[in-house]
Amino acid sequence: MPVDRRVVLNRAVSVDSAIVRAHQHAAGAAMARWRVPRRRGRRRTRPDVVLADYDRTATLYLAGILIWSDR
């Protein structure tokens, strides 16, 4: 059964753009964590926590995009 190269290319481009969107979404969420004003007695968020949050957010957002597009 021959594979239509346009379908494969479109799928690759859509996955690539989904990855970019996931990282943009995660970057916005991470930057929001940095912009939270400090209150008295509240310590600033550690960079490793923000990066872990970024990674988890990007992964979940990307999984949601790919699962939704397969429906």
N, C-alpha and C positions, 0 to 999 in steps of 0.2 A: 504494500500500500504506500504510494508516494506521499511524502510530507510536503505540504505547502510551505515554502520558505518564508513567505510573508507572514503567515500565522506565527511561526516560530520567532521571527524578528519582532513582530508586534508584542508578543508575550515577553520577550527579553527586555524590550524598551519599557513596557509597563511595569515589570518587576524592578528595573533600574530606577524608574521615577518613583516607585513606591518606597524604595530604600531611601531615596533622597527626602521624600516627604516624612518618613518615619524619623529620620535624624533631625529634620527641621522642627518637627513637633517636640521631640525630646529636648532639643537645645532650648526651645522656648520654655519648656517646663523647668529645665535646670536653671536657666537665667532667672526665672521667677523665684526660685529658691534663694538665689543670691540677693535678690532685691528686697527680700522681707526685712522690714526695719527691725533693728535690734531694740529689744525692751530691756529694762533694767533686770539684771540677773539672767538674761537669756544669752547663751553663747552662740556665736556665729556657727553656721553649718559647716562641718568639716568638708574639705574638697573631695575626700574619698567617698563620703556619703553622697555628695552631689553627683559624682561620676557613676557610682553604682546605680543611683536613681535614673540617670541619663540612659545607661545601658538597658536597664529593665524597661523603661518607658519606650525606648526605640524598638526593642524586641517585641513587646506586646502590641504596639501600634502597627508594626510591620506584619505581625501574625494576623491581626484583625483585617488588614487590607487584603492580604493574600487569601485568607479564608473567604472573605466576602466576595472577592472577584471570581472565585471558583464556583459560586452558587449559580 
